[in-house]
């Protein structure tokens, strides 16, 4: 099983670890309610080191992103990111994702 970048820290802090997509992932510390309140009232961190990356470039890059994700990526400025998702053909969600605009289209 693969480990994420912050694996040792999660384990040392007492996270409940489970297998997810081939990675040893933290899913819980104190419980859903306590963690929800912490994020709402203070701060939360999500380790994205287990997530795959796709680099899309070229004159039709934005057109592709607009077709395969749910948010309007045309509003992004260079250096900004947008939380979105990849839908399936039945209207469900394959997975969530983050779209970054690194540079202007060429």
Biopython code that builds the backbone (N, CA, C, O; Angstrom):
import numpy as np
from Bio.PDB.StructureBuilder import StructureBuilder

atoms = [
    (1, "UNK", "N", (0.847, -1.177, 0.000)),
    (1, "UNK", "CA", (0.000, 0.000, 0.000)),
    (1, "UNK", "C", (0.897, 1.247, 0.000)),
    (1, "UNK", "O", (1.896, 1.299, 0.718)),
    (2, "UNK", "N", (0.536, 2.234, -0.799)),
    (2, "UNK", "CA", (1.289, 3.479, -0.877)),
    (2, "UNK", "C", (0.954, 4.354, 0.325)),
    (2, "UNK", "O", (-0.098, 4.209, 0.948)),
    (3, "UNK", "N", (1.874, 5.265, 0.635)),
    (3, "UNK", "CA", (1.629, 6.209, 1.720)),
    (3, "UNK", "C", (1.637, 7.628, 1.162)),
    (3, "UNK", "O", (2.330, 7.924, 0.189)),
    (4, "UNK", "N", (0.857, 8.497, 1.794)),
    (4, "UNK", "CA", (0.804, 9.902, 1.388)),
    (4, "UNK", "C", (1.952, 10.653, 2.047)),
    (4, "UNK", "O", (2.599, 10.138, 2.958)),
    (5, "UNK", "N", (2.195, 11.853, 1.588)),
    (5, "UNK", "CA", (3.320, 12.653, 2.070)),
    (5, "UNK", "C", (3.293, 12.861, 3.584)),
    (5, "UNK", "O", (4.329, 12.758, 4.242)),
    (6, "UNK", "N", (2.130, 13.148, 4.131)),
    (6, "UNK", "CA", (2.021, 13.443, 5.567)),
    (6, "UNK", "C", (1.625, 12.223, 6.397)),
    (6, "UNK", "O", (1.109, 12.374, 7.504)),
    (7, "UNK", "N", (1.858, 11.028, 5.882)),
    (7, "UNK", "CA", (1.429, 9.795, 6.544)),
    (7, "UNK", "C", (1.918, 9.696, 7.990)),
    (7, "UNK", "O", (1.122, 9.439, 8.893)),
    (8, "UNK", "N", (3.202, 9.895, 8.214)),
    (8, "UNK", "CA", (3.754, 9.760, 9.566)),
    (8, "UNK", "C", (3.124, 10.766, 10.525)),
    (8, "UNK", "O", (2.891, 10.448, 11.691)),
    (9, "UNK", "N", (2.851, 11.961, 10.048)),
    (9, "UNK", "CA", (2.228, 12.985, 10.902)),
    (9, "UNK", "C", (0.798, 12.580, 11.259)),
    (9, "UNK", "O", (0.392, 12.675, 12.418)),
    (10, "UNK", "N", (0.035, 12.127, 10.258)),
    (10, "UNK", "CA", (-1.336, 11.680, 10.536)),
    (10, "UNK", "C", (-1.337, 10.564, 11.579)),
    (10, "UNK", "O", (-2.125, 10.591, 12.524)),
    (11, "UNK", "N", (-0.459, 9.592, 11.404)),
    (11, "UNK", "CA", (-0.405, 8.471, 12.357)),
    (11, "UNK", "C", (0.004, 8.943, 13.750)),
    (11, "UNK", "O", (-0.564, 8.497, 14.747)),
    (12, "UNK", "N", (0.990, 9.846, 13.827)),
    (12, "UNK", "CA", (1.442, 10.323, 15.142)),
    (12, "UNK", "C", (0.369, 11.132, 15.863)),
    (12, "UNK", "O", (0.378, 11.228, 17.090)),
    (13, "UNK", "N", (-0.559, 11.715, 15.099)),
    (13, "UNK", "CA", (-1.647, 12.493, 15.693)),
    (13, "UNK", "C", (-2.887, 11.643, 15.981)),
    (13, "UNK", "O", (-3.910, 12.157, 16.433)),
    (14, "UNK", "N", (-2.785, 10.336, 15.713)),
    (14, "UNK", "CA", (-3.865, 9.428, 16.060)),
    (14, "UNK", "C", (-4.971, 9.278, 15.044)),
    (14, "UNK", "O", (-6.084, 8.886, 15.396)),
    (15, "UNK", "N", (-4.689, 9.582, 13.786)),
    (15, "UNK", "CA", (-5.714, 9.443, 12.756)),
    (15, "UNK", "C", (-6.098, 7.984, 12.544)),
    (15, "UNK", "O", (-5.256, 7.091, 12.638)),
    (16, "UNK", "N", (-7.372, 7.752, 12.260)),
    (16, "UNK", "CA", (-7.817, 6.430, 11.843)),
    (16, "UNK", "C", (-7.433, 6.304, 10.375)),
    (16, "UNK", "O", (-7.891, 7.093, 9.548)),
    (17, "UNK", "N", (-6.600, 5.328, 10.041)),
    (17, "UNK", "CA", (-6.087, 5.157, 8.689)),
    (17, "UNK", "C", (-6.793, 3.982, 8.021)),
    (17, "UNK", "O", (-7.013, 2.940, 8.637)),
    (18, "UNK", "N", (-7.148, 4.173, 6.733)),
    (18, "UNK", "CA", (-7.791, 3.120, 5.948)),
    (18, "UNK", "C", (-7.209, 3.106, 4.542)),
    (18, "UNK", "O", (-6.598, 4.079, 4.102)),
    (19, "UNK", "N", (-7.406, 1.989, 3.841)),
    (19, "UNK", "CA", (-6.982, 1.888, 2.448)),
    (19, "UNK", "C", (-7.986, 2.619, 1.570)),
    (19, "UNK", "O", (-9.193, 2.408, 1.685)),
    (20, "UNK", "N", (-7.480, 3.484, 0.690)),
    (20, "UNK", "CA", (-8.326, 4.178, -0.270)),
    (20, "UNK", "C", (-7.524, 4.333, -1.554)),
    (20, "UNK", "O", (-6.484, 4.991, -1.569)),
    (21, "UNK", "N", (-8.013, 3.724, -2.632)),
    (21, "UNK", "CA", (-7.375, 3.817, -3.956)),
    (21, "UNK", "C", (-5.897, 3.444, -3.909)),
    (21, "UNK", "O", (-5.078, 4.035, -4.613)),
    (22, "UNK", "N", (-5.561, 2.463, -3.077)),
    (22, "UNK", "CA", (-4.187, 1.996, -2.993)),
    (22, "UNK", "C", (-3.301, 2.782, -2.047)),
    (22, "UNK", "O", (-2.105, 2.507, -1.949)),
    (23, "UNK", "N", (-3.872, 3.765, -1.340)),
    (23, "UNK", "CA", (-3.109, 4.581, -0.394)),
    (23, "UNK", "C", (-3.604, 4.342, 1.023)),
    (23, "UNK", "O", (-4.781, 4.054, 1.240)),
    (24, "UNK", "N", (-2.700, 4.464, 1.982)),
    (24, "UNK", "CA", (-3.050, 4.455, 3.398)),
    (24, "UNK", "C", (-3.469, 5.883, 3.737)),
    (24, "UNK", "O", (-2.626, 6.775, 3.833)),
    (25, "UNK", "N", (-4.790, 6.103, 3.919)),
    (25, "UNK", "CA", (-5.327, 7.450, 4.057)),
    (25, "UNK", "C", (-5.960, 7.683, 5.427)),
    (25, "UNK", "O", (-6.591, 6.783, 5.983)),
    (26, "UNK", "N", (-5.790, 8.909, 5.979)),
    (26, "UNK", "CA", (-6.489, 9.252, 7.218)),
    (26, "UNK", "C", (-7.945, 9.594, 6.891)),
    (26, "UNK", "O", (-8.211, 10.364, 5.969)),
    (27, "UNK", "N", (-8.871, 9.030, 7.636)),
    (27, "UNK", "CA", (-10.288, 9.340, 7.395)),
    (27, "UNK", "C", (-10.942, 10.031, 8.576)),
    (27, "UNK", "O", (-12.001, 10.643, 8.431)),
    (28, "UNK", "N", (-10.323, 9.939, 9.738)),
    (28, "UNK", "CA", (-10.970, 10.525, 10.903)),
    (28, "UNK", "C", (-9.983, 10.671, 12.043)),
    (28, "UNK", "O", (-9.066, 9.866, 12.207)),
    (29, "UNK", "N", (-10.195, 11.733, 12.837)),
    (29, "UNK", "CA", (-9.433, 11.933, 14.067)),
    (29, "UNK", "C", (-10.358, 11.795, 15.272)),
    (29, "UNK", "O", (-10.295, 10.808, 16.005)),
    (30, "UNK", "N", (-11.212, 12.790, 15.468)),
    (30, "UNK", "CA", (-12.091, 12.809, 16.639)),
    (30, "UNK", "C", (-13.512, 12.380, 16.333)),
    (30, "UNK", "O", (-14.243, 11.959, 17.230)),
    (31, "UNK", "N", (-13.904, 12.482, 15.093)),
    (31, "UNK", "CA", (-15.275, 12.188, 14.709)),
    (31, "UNK", "C", (-15.802, 13.256, 13.764)),
    (31, "UNK", "O", (-15.299, 14.380, 13.741)),
    (32, "UNK", "N", (-16.807, 12.903, 12.994)),
    (32, "UNK", "CA", (-17.332, 13.779, 11.954)),
    (32, "UNK", "C", (-17.802, 15.116, 12.518)),
    (32, "UNK", "O", (-17.456, 16.162, 11.970)),
    (33, "UNK", "N", (-18.573, 15.109, 13.590)),
    (33, "UNK", "CA", (-19.118, 16.362, 14.133)),
    (33, "UNK", "C", (-18.025, 17.290, 14.647)),
    (33, "UNK", "O", (-18.028, 18.483, 14.343)),
    (34, "UNK", "N", (-17.102, 16.757, 15.413)),
    (34, "UNK", "CA", (-16.015, 17.587, 15.953)),
    (34, "UNK", "C", (-15.149, 18.148, 14.832)),
    (34, "UNK", "O", (-14.738, 19.307, 14.887)),
    (35, "UNK", "N", (-14.871, 17.341, 13.824)),
    (35, "UNK", "CA", (-14.028, 17.802, 12.720)),
    (35, "UNK", "C", (-14.759, 18.827, 11.853)),
    (35, "UNK", "O", (-14.145, 19.774, 11.363)),
    (36, "UNK", "N", (-16.052, 18.643, 11.666)),
    (36, "UNK", "CA", (-16.852, 19.621, 10.931)),
    (36, "UNK", "C", (-16.806, 20.971, 11.638)),
    (36, "UNK", "O", (-16.586, 22.000, 10.998)),
    (37, "UNK", "N", (-17.010, 20.974, 12.944)),
    (37, "UNK", "CA", (-16.984, 22.217, 13.716)),
    (37, "UNK", "C", (-15.615, 22.881, 13.663)),
    (37, "UNK", "O", (-15.525, 24.106, 13.588)),
    (38, "UNK", "N", (-14.550, 22.087, 13.702)),
    (38, "UNK", "CA", (-13.199, 22.651, 13.622)),
    (38, "UNK", "C", (-12.985, 23.362, 12.303)),
    (38, "UNK", "O", (-12.463, 24.476, 12.277)),
    (39, "UNK", "N", (-13.382, 22.734, 11.206)),
    (39, "UNK", "CA", (-13.216, 23.348, 9.887)),
    (39, "UNK", "C", (-14.081, 24.604, 9.758)),
    (39, "UNK", "O", (-13.636, 25.607, 9.201)),
    (40, "UNK", "N", (-15.302, 24.553, 10.267)),
    (40, "UNK", "CA", (-16.206, 25.716, 10.173)),
    (40, "UNK", "C", (-15.726, 26.888, 11.025)),
    (40, "UNK", "O", (-15.893, 28.045, 10.639)),
    (41, "UNK", "N", (-15.129, 26.595, 12.186)),
    (41, "UNK", "CA", (-14.785, 27.642, 13.135)),
    (41, "UNK", "C", (-13.304, 27.973, 13.221)),
    (41, "UNK", "O", (-12.926, 28.964, 13.846)),
    (42, "UNK", "N", (-12.469, 27.162, 12.606)),
    (42, "UNK", "CA", (-11.029, 27.386, 12.714)),
    (42, "UNK", "C", (-10.375, 27.131, 11.357)),
    (42, "UNK", "O", (-10.413, 27.989, 10.476)),
    (43, "UNK", "N", (-9.781, 25.962, 11.192)),
    (43, "UNK", "CA", (-9.110, 25.647, 9.922)),
    (43, "UNK", "C", (-9.030, 24.134, 9.740)),
    (43, "UNK", "O", (-8.981, 23.382, 10.713)),
    (44, "UNK", "N", (-9.018, 23.706, 8.497)),
    (44, "UNK", "CA", (-8.850, 22.296, 8.168)),
    (44, "UNK", "C", (-7.838, 22.154, 7.057)),
    (44, "UNK", "O", (-7.639, 23.079, 6.269)),
    (45, "UNK", "N", (-7.198, 21.003, 6.986)),
    (45, "UNK", "CA", (-6.189, 20.726, 5.973)),
    (45, "UNK", "C", (-6.533, 19.412, 5.300)),
    (45, "UNK", "O", (-6.891, 18.444, 5.970)),
    (46, "UNK", "N", (-6.428, 19.369, 3.986)),
    (46, "UNK", "CA", (-6.646, 18.130, 3.241)),
    (46, "UNK", "C", (-5.393, 17.838, 2.441)),
    (46, "UNK", "O", (-4.977, 18.657, 1.621)),
    (47, "UNK", "N", (-4.790, 16.692, 2.665)),
    (47, "UNK", "CA", (-3.568, 16.272, 1.987)),
    (47, "UNK", "C", (-3.939, 15.738, 0.603)),
    (47, "UNK", "O", (-4.588, 14.697, 0.497)),
    (48, "UNK", "N", (-3.533, 16.436, -0.450)),
    (48, "UNK", "CA", (-3.879, 16.038, -1.815)),
    (48, "UNK", "C", (-2.755, 15.270, -2.514)),
    (48, "UNK", "O", (-2.821, 15.050, -3.724)),
    (49, "UNK", "N", (-1.722, 14.861, -1.767)),
    (49, "UNK", "CA", (-0.575, 14.216, -2.406)),
    (49, "UNK", "C", (-0.912, 12.873, -3.038)),
    (49, "UNK", "O", (-0.135, 12.372, -3.850)),
    (50, "UNK", "N", (-2.054, 12.272, -2.686)),
    (50, "UNK", "CA", (-2.450, 10.994, -3.273)),
    (50, "UNK", "C", (-3.180, 11.159, -4.602)),
    (50, "UNK", "O", (-3.403, 10.180, -5.313)),
    (51, "UNK", "N", (-3.549, 12.385, -4.939)),
    (51, "UNK", "CA", (-4.371, 12.618, -6.125)),
    (51, "UNK", "C", (-3.518, 12.659, -7.390)),
    (51, "UNK", "O", (-2.380, 13.129, -7.374)),
    (52, "UNK", "N", (-4.087, 12.160, -8.485)),
    (52, "UNK", "CA", (-3.399, 12.203, -9.767)),
    (52, "UNK", "C", (-3.403, 13.605, -10.339)),
    (52, "UNK", "O", (-4.137, 14.475, -9.869)),
    (53, "UNK", "N", (-2.586, 13.821, -11.346)),
    (53, "UNK", "CA", (-2.511, 15.124, -12.004)),
    (53, "UNK", "C", (-2.562, 14.935, -13.507)),
    (53, "UNK", "O", (-1.988, 13.989, -14.046)),
    (54, "UNK", "N", (-3.251, 15.839, -14.174)),
    (54, "UNK", "CA", (-3.280, 15.911, -15.625)),
    (54, "UNK", "C", (-2.869, 17.314, -16.008)),
    (54, "UNK", "O", (-3.407, 18.279, -15.466)),
    (55, "UNK", "N", (-1.934, 17.452, -16.922)),
    (55, "UNK", "CA", (-1.558, 18.757, -17.445)),
    (55, "UNK", "C", (-2.132, 18.849, -18.852)),
    (55, "UNK", "O", (-1.788, 18.060, -19.732)),
    (56, "UNK", "N", (-3.008, 19.819, -19.048)),
    (56, "UNK", "CA", (-3.676, 19.995, -20.334)),
    (56, "UNK", "C", (-3.260, 21.351, -20.885)),
    (56, "UNK", "O", (-3.376, 22.369, -20.202)),
    (57, "UNK", "N", (-2.772, 21.360, -22.130)),
    (57, "UNK", "CA", (-2.346, 22.625, -22.729)),
    (57, "UNK", "C", (-2.716, 22.648, -24.206)),
    (57, "UNK", "O", (-3.121, 21.637, -24.781)),
    (58, "UNK", "N", (-2.570, 23.806, -24.795)),
    (58, "UNK", "CA", (-2.876, 23.960, -26.207)),
    (58, "UNK", "C", (-4.081, 24.836, -26.425)),
    (58, "UNK", "O", (-4.735, 25.260, -25.472)),
    (59, "UNK", "N", (-4.372, 25.106, -27.675)),
    (59, "UNK", "CA", (-5.418, 26.072, -27.992)),
    (59, "UNK", "C", (-6.816, 25.608, -27.589)),
    (59, "UNK", "O", (-7.704, 26.444, -27.421)),
    (60, "UNK", "N", (-7.038, 24.311, -27.430)),
    (60, "UNK", "CA", (-8.364, 23.805, -27.050)),
    (60, "UNK", "C", (-8.433, 23.312, -25.606)),
    (60, "UNK", "O", (-9.382, 22.624, -25.231)),
    (61, "UNK", "N", (-7.436, 23.658, -24.799)),
    (61, "UNK", "CA", (-7.402, 23.191, -23.413)),
    (61, "UNK", "C", (-8.617, 23.658, -22.618)),
    (61, "UNK", "O", (-9.256, 22.856, -21.937)),
    (62, "UNK", "N", (-8.933, 24.927, -22.700)),
    (62, "UNK", "CA", (-10.081, 25.444, -21.955)),
    (62, "UNK", "C", (-11.369, 24.800, -22.439)),
    (62, "UNK", "O", (-12.233, 24.462, -21.630)),
    (63, "UNK", "N", (-11.509, 24.627, -23.733)),
    (63, "UNK", "CA", (-12.706, 23.984, -24.294)),
    (63, "UNK", "C", (-12.888, 22.574, -23.714)),
    (63, "UNK", "O", (-14.005, 22.177, -23.383)),
    (64, "UNK", "N", (-11.798, 21.829, -23.596)),
    (64, "UNK", "CA", (-11.871, 20.486, -23.019)),
    (64, "UNK", "C", (-12.277, 20.534, -21.551)),
    (64, "UNK", "O", (-13.165, 19.795, -21.125)),
    (65, "UNK", "N", (-11.633, 21.396, -20.785)),
    (65, "UNK", "CA", (-11.962, 21.521, -19.357)),
    (65, "UNK", "C", (-13.428, 21.910, -19.180)),
    (65, "UNK", "O", (-14.105, 21.377, -18.301)),
    (66, "UNK", "N", (-13.918, 22.823, -19.997)),
    (66, "UNK", "CA", (-15.315, 23.255, -19.908)),
    (66, "UNK", "C", (-16.265, 22.096, -20.213)),
    (66, "UNK", "O", (-17.372, 22.042, -19.676)),
    (67, "UNK", "N", (-15.842, 21.184, -21.058)),
    (67, "UNK", "CA", (-16.701, 20.063, -21.451)),
    (67, "UNK", "C", (-16.719, 18.938, -20.413)),
    (67, "UNK", "O", (-17.749, 18.291, -20.222)),
    (68, "UNK", "N", (-15.596, 18.703, -19.749)),
    (68, "UNK", "CA", (-15.499, 17.530, -18.873)),
    (68, "UNK", "C", (-15.602, 17.839, -17.378)),
    (68, "UNK", "O", (-15.580, 16.915, -16.564)),
    (69, "UNK", "N", (-15.713, 19.112, -16.998)),
    (69, "UNK", "CA", (-15.890, 19.455, -15.585)),
    (69, "UNK", "C", (-17.153, 20.297, -15.422)),
    (69, "UNK", "O", (-17.761, 20.701, -16.413)),
    (70, "UNK", "N", (-17.547, 20.560, -14.188)),
    (70, "UNK", "CA", (-18.847, 21.190, -13.941)),
    (70, "UNK", "C", (-18.816, 22.690, -13.695)),
    (70, "UNK", "O", (-19.854, 23.338, -13.828)),
    (71, "UNK", "N", (-17.687, 23.266, -13.346)),
    (71, "UNK", "CA", (-17.629, 24.701, -13.082)),
    (71, "UNK", "C", (-17.125, 25.462, -14.306)),
    (71, "UNK", "O", (-16.643, 24.858, -15.263)),
    (72, "UNK", "N", (-17.238, 26.779, -14.270)),
    (72, "UNK", "CA", (-16.809, 27.628, -15.378)),
    (72, "UNK", "C", (-15.348, 28.005, -15.206)),
    (72, "UNK", "O", (-15.030, 28.982, -14.528)),
    (73, "UNK", "N", (-14.461, 27.234, -15.818)),
    (73, "UNK", "CA", (-13.025, 27.476, -15.693)),
    (73, "UNK", "C", (-12.574, 28.724, -16.448)),
    (73, "UNK", "O", (-11.445, 29.178, -16.264)),
    (74, "UNK", "N", (-13.433, 29.281, -17.291)),
    (74, "UNK", "CA", (-13.053, 30.495, -18.028)),
    (74, "UNK", "C", (-12.889, 31.691, -17.095)),
    (74, "UNK", "O", (-12.311, 32.704, -17.489)),
    (75, "UNK", "N", (-13.383, 31.590, -15.879)),
    (75, "UNK", "CA", (-13.262, 32.688, -14.912)),
    (75, "UNK", "C", (-11.918, 32.692, -14.189)),
    (75, "UNK", "O", (-11.599, 33.647, -13.481)),
    (76, "UNK", "N", (-11.130, 31.636, -14.362)),
    (76, "UNK", "CA", (-9.851, 31.532, -13.659)),
    (76, "UNK", "C", (-8.816, 32.508, -14.208)),
    (76, "UNK", "O", (-8.730, 32.733, -15.415)),
    (77, "UNK", "N", (-8.040, 33.079, -13.303)),
    (77, "UNK", "CA", (-6.898, 33.910, -13.655)),
    (77, "UNK", "C", (-5.639, 33.097, -13.421)),
    (77, "UNK", "O", (-5.668, 32.118, -12.675)),
    (78, "UNK", "N", (-4.537, 33.482, -14.044)),
    (78, "UNK", "CA", (-3.268, 32.775, -13.864)),
    (78, "UNK", "C", (-2.919, 32.738, -12.377)),
    (78, "UNK", "O", (-2.995, 33.753, -11.685)),
    (79, "UNK", "N", (-2.539, 31.559, -11.900)),
    (79, "UNK", "CA", (-2.168, 31.375, -10.497)),
    (79, "UNK", "C", (-3.334, 31.058, -9.586)),
    (79, "UNK", "O", (-3.134, 30.863, -8.387)),
    (80, "UNK", "N", (-4.542, 30.999, -10.112)),
    (80, "UNK", "CA", (-5.728, 30.717, -9.307)),
    (80, "UNK", "C", (-6.198, 29.288, -9.547)),
    (80, "UNK", "O", (-5.827, 28.659, -10.538)),
    (81, "UNK", "N", (-7.017, 28.784, -8.631)),
    (81, "UNK", "CA", (-7.528, 27.419, -8.705)),
    (81, "UNK", "C", (-9.025, 27.415, -8.456)),
    (81, "UNK", "O", (-9.586, 28.368, -7.916)),
    (82, "UNK", "N", (-9.659, 26.323, -8.862)),
    (82, "UNK", "CA", (-11.110, 26.189, -8.739)),
    (82, "UNK", "C", (-11.448, 24.746, -8.376)),
    (82, "UNK", "O", (-10.981, 23.810, -9.025)),
    (83, "UNK", "N", (-12.248, 24.575, -7.354)),
    (83, "UNK", "CA", (-12.730, 23.247, -6.975)),
    (83, "UNK", "C", (-13.856, 22.863, -7.928)),
    (83, "UNK", "O", (-14.752, 23.670, -8.177)),
    (84, "UNK", "N", (-13.825, 21.663, -8.455)),
    (84, "UNK", "CA", (-14.837, 21.223, -9.413)),
    (84, "UNK", "C", (-15.009, 19.712, -9.290)),
    (84, "UNK", "O", (-14.540, 19.102, -8.329)),
    (85, "UNK", "N", (-15.681, 19.116, -10.264)),
    (85, "UNK", "CA", (-15.790, 17.657, -10.279)),
    (85, "UNK", "C", (-15.879, 17.156, -11.713)),
    (85, "UNK", "O", (-16.176, 17.903, -12.646)),
    (86, "UNK", "N", (-15.615, 15.879, -11.847)),
    (86, "UNK", "CA", (-15.695, 15.180, -13.125)),
    (86, "UNK", "C", (-16.955, 14.333, -13.097)),
    (86, "UNK", "O", (-16.995, 13.317, -12.403)),
    (87, "UNK", "N", (-17.996, 14.732, -13.843)),
    (87, "UNK", "CA", (-19.247, 13.960, -13.814)),
    (87, "UNK", "C", (-19.185, 12.730, -14.717)),
    (87, "UNK", "O", (-18.360, 12.653, -15.628)),
    (88, "UNK", "N", (-20.068, 11.775, -14.448)),
    (88, "UNK", "CA", (-20.172, 10.619, -15.333)),
    (88, "UNK", "C", (-21.394, 10.786, -16.238)),
    (88, "UNK", "O", (-22.115, 11.777, -16.129)),
    (89, "UNK", "N", (-21.621, 9.844, -17.107)),
    (89, "UNK", "CA", (-22.720, 9.951, -18.075)),
    (89, "UNK", "C", (-24.104, 9.849, -17.455)),
    (89, "UNK", "O", (-25.092, 10.204, -18.098)),
    (90, "UNK", "N", (-24.195, 9.373, -16.218)),
    (90, "UNK", "CA", (-25.488, 9.233, -15.548)),
    (90, "UNK", "C", (-25.809, 10.417, -14.640)),
    (90, "UNK", "O", (-26.810, 10.391, -13.924)),
    (91, "UNK", "N", (-24.984, 11.441, -14.660)),
    (91, "UNK", "CA", (-25.220, 12.611, -13.816)),
    (91, "UNK", "C", (-24.609, 12.493, -12.434)),
    (91, "UNK", "O", (-24.784, 13.383, -11.602)),
    (92, "UNK", "N", (-23.897, 11.412, -12.179)),
    (92, "UNK", "CA", (-23.191, 11.256, -10.909)),
    (92, "UNK", "C", (-21.797, 11.848, -11.005)),
    (92, "UNK", "O", (-21.446, 12.481, -12.001)),
    (93, "UNK", "N", (-21.016, 11.642, -9.978)),
    (93, "UNK", "CA", (-19.672, 12.205, -9.923)),
    (93, "UNK", "C", (-18.646, 11.080, -9.901)),
    (93, "UNK", "O", (-18.722, 10.174, -9.072)),
    (94, "UNK", "N", (-17.687, 11.148, -10.821)),
    (94, "UNK", "CA", (-16.574, 10.209, -10.838)),
    (94, "UNK", "C", (-15.640, 10.542, -9.679)),
    (94, "UNK", "O", (-15.269, 9.665, -8.899)),
    (95, "UNK", "N", (-15.263, 11.817, -9.573)),
    (95, "UNK", "CA", (-14.387, 12.260, -8.484)),
    (95, "UNK", "C", (-14.364, 13.787, -8.465)),
    (95, "UNK", "O", (-14.720, 14.447, -9.441)),
    (96, "UNK", "N", (-13.935, 14.323, -7.330)),
    (96, "UNK", "CA", (-13.742, 15.761, -7.263)),
    (96, "UNK", "C", (-12.338, 16.077, -7.762)),
    (96, "UNK", "O", (-11.480, 15.197, -7.825)),
    (97, "UNK", "N", (-12.110, 17.333, -8.113)),
    (97, "UNK", "CA", (-10.806, 17.729, -8.634)),
    (97, "UNK", "C", (-10.585, 19.221, -8.437)),
    (97, "UNK", "O", (-11.512, 19.971, -8.133)),
    (98, "UNK", "N", (-9.355, 19.626, -8.615)),
    (98, "UNK", "CA", (-8.991, 21.035, -8.532)),
    (98, "UNK", "C", (-8.384, 21.425, -9.871)),
    (98, "UNK", "O", (-7.466, 20.768, -10.361)),
    (99, "UNK", "N", (-8.902, 22.500, -10.461)),
    (99, "UNK", "CA", (-8.400, 23.006, -11.737)),
    (99, "UNK", "C", (-7.534, 24.223, -11.442)),
    (99, "UNK", "O", (-7.969, 25.152, -10.761)),
    (100, "UNK", "N", (-6.307, 24.214, -11.955)),
    (100, "UNK", "CA", (-5.392, 25.326, -11.798)),
    (100, "UNK", "C", (-5.162, 25.981, -13.150)),
    (100, "UNK", "O", (-5.032, 25.286, -14.158)),
    (101, "UNK", "N", (-5.109, 27.297, -13.187)),
    (101, "UNK", "CA", (-4.718, 27.983, -14.418)),
    (101, "UNK", "C", (-3.258, 28.405, -14.233)),
    (101, "UNK", "O", (-2.949, 29.294, -13.440)),
    (102, "UNK", "N", (-2.381, 27.756, -14.973)),
    (102, "UNK", "CA", (-0.948, 27.985, -14.815)),
    (102, "UNK", "C", (-0.448, 29.083, -15.745)),
    (102, "UNK", "O", (0.394, 29.898, -15.368)),
    (103, "UNK", "N", (-0.990, 29.093, -16.986)),
    (103, "UNK", "CA", (-0.572, 30.109, -17.960)),
    (103, "UNK", "C", (-1.672, 30.307, -18.982)),
    (103, "UNK", "O", (-2.632, 29.537, -19.017)),
    (104, "UNK", "N", (-1.547, 31.323, -19.810)),
    (104, "UNK", "CA", (-2.522, 31.575, -20.870)),
    (104, "UNK", "C", (-2.422, 30.507, -21.945)),
    (104, "UNK", "O", (-1.371, 29.898, -22.144)),
    (105, "UNK", "N", (-3.539, 30.292, -22.633)),
    (105, "UNK", "CA", (-3.535, 29.353, -23.753)),
    (105, "UNK", "C", (-2.601, 29.866, -24.842)),
    (105, "UNK", "O", (-2.390, 31.071, -24.984)),
    (106, "UNK", "N", (-2.046, 28.928, -25.608)),
    (106, "UNK", "CA", (-1.148, 29.318, -26.701)),
    (106, "UNK", "C", (-1.683, 28.855, -28.027)),
    (106, "UNK", "O", (-1.060, 29.094, -29.062)),
]
sb = StructureBuilder()
sb.init_structure("model")
sb.init_model(0)
sb.init_chain("A")
sb.init_seg("    ")
for serial, (resi, resn, name, xyz) in enumerate(atoms, 1):
    if name == "N":
        sb.init_residue(resn, " ", resi, " ")
    sb.init_atom(name, np.array(xyz, "f"), 0.0, 1.0, " ", f" {name:<3s}", serial, name[0])
structure = sb.get_structure()
